[in-house]
Amino acid sequence: MTPKKFKINKVDTYLIISIVLMIIYTIASLIILVSTGCTYDQLTICFFAAFGTEIASCCIIKSLNIKNEKVDPEPQDSKGECVG
């Protein structure tokens, strides 16, 4: 038997990258706070708002399978007219 290849889809990759960037930003912000004694409050708020929204929307898409949902056409009779 050949081992099954593990495939990560695009949404999972984007989530991982977003979480890693949030961790890197937090560490960099803490280093700046310790070295200079000041923080960039507005930048931090905007950064976490943007990436938090992206992560939340990706999780909603993943949990509801919105991306892979297909719309079925209206049922038609043998003459090609819509029924219902």
N, C-alpha and C positions, 0 to 999 in steps of 0.2 A: 504494500500500500504506500502511496505517496502522501506525504503530509499535506493537509489542506492549507492553502495560503491565506493568511489573514489580510483582509482588505479593509482599509479605513475609507469611509466615504467623505465627501467634501465638507459636509456639515460638521462631522466630528473633527476633521482637521482644523476647520475654522474655530471651533470651540476650544481646542487645545492651544492654538496660537493665541487666541484672545486671553485665555487664563494665564498663559506664560507671560504675555505682555503686561497684564495687570500686576503680576507678582514682581516683575522687573521694575515697573514704575514705582511700586510701593517701596522696594528696597532702595532705589535711587532717591526717592523722596525722603526716606529716613536718613540716608547718608547726608543729603543736603541739610536736613534739619539739624543733625548733630554737628556738622562742620560749621554752618553759618548761623544757626539759631533762628532762622526764619523759614516759613513754608510758603508755597504758592497755592493758596487756597482755591482761587478761581480755576486755575489749571487742573487741580486735582478733582474738583467737582465736575468739570466738563469731561475730563478723561474717564472717570468712573461712570458718569451718566451715559456717555456714548458706548463704552464697552459693555456696561451692564445691560443696556437696552439691546445691543446686538446679541449678547449671550441669551437673554430672555427670549428674544424672538426666535433664535435658533432652537432653543429648547421647546418652544411651542410648536414650531414646524416639525420637529422630530417626534414629539409626543402625539401630535394629531395627524401625522403623515399627510400634511397639506401638499407637499411637493409632489408626491407620487399619485395623488388622487386624480382619477379620470372622470370626466363628465359623460354619462351615457346619453346618446341622442334620444329624442322622443320616440316612443314606439309608433310604428306605422303599419297600416294594413297592407294587403296585397296590391292595392292600387297606388300606394305611395302617399296616401293621405294620413295626416296625423290623427292618432286615436286619443281621445280624452282631452 
